[in-house]
Structure formats: structure tokens, C-alpha cells
Amino acid sequence: MKIYVGTLAPNAVDADLLTAFKAHGTVESASVVKDKNTGASRGFGFVTMPDDAHARAAIAALNGKTIAGKAVVVNEAKSKTEKTAPAGK
């Protein structure tokens, strides 16, 4: 399951996500999304966990908790096709 992690601290790195999530199960990947031009964090990232039960437990445990000094929002990532178009389009 792919997990969205939002409101990350500007200094958050991939290892911060990995450390937080591996306490809840196996982590396939953990990455903070960075700006292509500046390399600075865009304030969110993604974690992939192969076991859905562990992923759901991690979401429940970590949503609202502090990672790299800032409370984060954690939920199941939505695929690009699940996102809705703006109203009127």
C-alpha cells in the first residue's frame, strides 16, 4: 500500500520516514518529494508498505504524530485517477 505523508518539516529526509514507519512493519520505499529545481522538500512524501494490515496500523499510529520535529498528516495515497477534477470541468 502506498501511504501519503503530508505537512513534513522542511528538514525531513527519507530516513526520517523510514525510521517512523519501519516500527510498524516492512517498508519497501520511503521518500520525501523534492523540488526539481532547488532540491528542497515540497513538504510531503510517500511510503510503500507491502502488507496492507501493517500499512493501516502505521497510518493509524502515525497520523498527527511528530516526524522530524513537525506533526504530520498520514493517510492512504490516492492514485492520480482517483483525484477529482475541479468543479465545473
PyMOL commands that set and color helices and strands:
alter all, ss='L'
color gray80, all
select helices_A, chain A and resi 14-22+52-62
alter helices_A, ss='H'
color red, helices_A
select strands_A, chain A and resi 2-6+29-34+41-48+66-67+70-71+73-76
alter strands_A, ss='S'
color yellow, strands_A
deselect
rebuild
show_as cartoon
